[in-house]
Amino acid sequence: MIEPITSDATQAQQEPDSLQAHFQPHISADEIEQVYHLKRAQPLLQVFTALFHGGFDGVLVRLLVLRELASDTASPSFTRADINTRLGYLLPESLETVLMRLRSNQLLAWDAQQAVYRVTPMARNVLSAIDALLALGKEEDNSDMGFLLSQVAGAQVMGGVTVDQLNHLLGRLVELTEEFSDAIASGSEFRLRASQAKWHMACDWVEKGSEILRAITTDENADSATHKAAQAIGRAQSALLNMQGMFSRALNQIERQRVHLGQSGLSTTDIKRWLLQHEDLASLAMGAIDQPVVPLFITPAEMIDVAETELMADRVNTTVSNGLPSGEDAPTTVSDGPAMQQELDDWLARLSDFAALGNFPSVAEEAPKAIQAHESLLPASFAVASYRASLLPLLGDADEARLQGATAALARLPVTFSPQDEMVQLPDLEVAAMSLASLTLSLNPEGEKSDE
């Protein structure tokens, strides 16, 4: 049995009205506003159906043929011989099937008088939209805002920005804000740092879109719905930008609660990062166990023999003493590692000397004195340098400063700790590299030491 090839538009006309079958019996599909707008766009939607209906391989071949023909700007028309030459790497049967499908769905126009094919304007519009989406997909945009913002920008330049386009951008901003809030609430350092990098990228797009939104809100010809959507986007952008402080506080809290493994200088974060670098964690146990556990089984006969032997054996009567055992001196232990309290006192004295009155600049100087953090941490062993670095976030901590003890005195020092994301290589025997940071003396407006 042979069936003729029919277009999607012809099939849609031949099919009964099956749209109503998806709605409640007492509701008419034509009463839904979105259904009305989608039905008006039926020719364009049928073009996408013709391109993307079926398996991925078929979709790829159709787009390949259409893009090859549309990219040739030397001539607006193509004979069948030109198409066969340009697409000679395809089988003739497959090429014929694709051309028939594109022609029957108004993606290719056939001029019977001149016997040539032409790419229709609708096909070029569809390819332009697909190419724009593919081009933005090649760039690193984890926030997925580039395409939405480009659509708003292009429509605004042409004077035809719609409320739906603005609502798509607003919805993405709300989704990002909720995603970042969940990451902050999770307390996971790895998730926080990944979300913070994504937040920085989203802020770059927000900065680029601010001028576009400003132009929309100041446009006198825009309707009230467009103004309202643009203002809602501005509020969502402000909420997104205000999350910088939330990220900083969450990361500082994690830094204060970081657990170090003894005096090795390693923390649980270092262990987790090392484990994440291994795809197969089970392979780490290879060779760790020499022999598997061998279970021992015993029958009731052997159990009875052992019990009889224990019962019949002659026991030596021993006198049980009810008195207390004689006292013994406790064993003397010597700790080989340095005392952490002594290290903390030495570190506090070192920072106090840096914050001494004689080290403060005069009022005439433009900026307070600052040094690199690694200059104050070294020279020291890796364990001592790691311990000192773990105390740096306490500088300027108001909650810690209200307490008592050496760490509280450290927090009250007029020194500001400013970390950065970069690493600096060090010519040290034990520490190869360290995060770049600075220690700056905190001055009041008169150029004197802070009273903290």
SULZI-V204839 format. One line per field, one symbol per residue. ss: DSSP state (@ for helix, = for strand, . for the rest). phi: phi as a letter, one per 40 degrees, with the letter a starting at -180 (. if undefined). Layout:
ss->???
phi->???
This chain:
ss->.......@@@@@@@....@@@@......@@@.@@@@@@@@.@@@@@@@@@@@...@@@@@@@@@@@@@@@......==.@@@@@@@.....@@@@@@@@@@@@@...====....====.@@@@@@@@@@@@@@@@@@.......@@@@@@@@@@@@.....@@@@@@@@@@@@@@@@@@@@@@@@..@@@@@@@@@@@@@@@@@@@@@@@@@@@@@......@@@@@@@@@@@@@@@@@@..@@@@@@@@@@@@@...=......=@@@@@@@@@....@@@@@..............@@@@@@@@@@@@@...........................@@@@@@@@@@@@@@@..@@@..........===@@@@@....@@@@@@@@@@@@@...@@@@....@@@@@@...===========.......=========.=.....=...
phi->.bbccbccccccccccccccccbcdcbccccccccccccccddccccccccbchccccccccccccccccccccacbbccccccccbccccdccccccccccccbgcbbbccccfbbbccdcccccccccccccccccccbccfbcccccccccccccgbcbccccccccccccccccccccccccgcccccccccccccccccccccccccccccccccccccccccccccccccccccccccccccccccccccccbccgbcgcbccccccccccbcbccccccgcbcbccbcbbbcdccccccccccccccbccbcccccccccbccccbbccccccccccccccccccccccccccccccccbccabccccccbcacccccccccccccccgcccccccbhcccccccccbbcbcbccbbcbcbcbbcaaccabbbccbcdcgbcccc
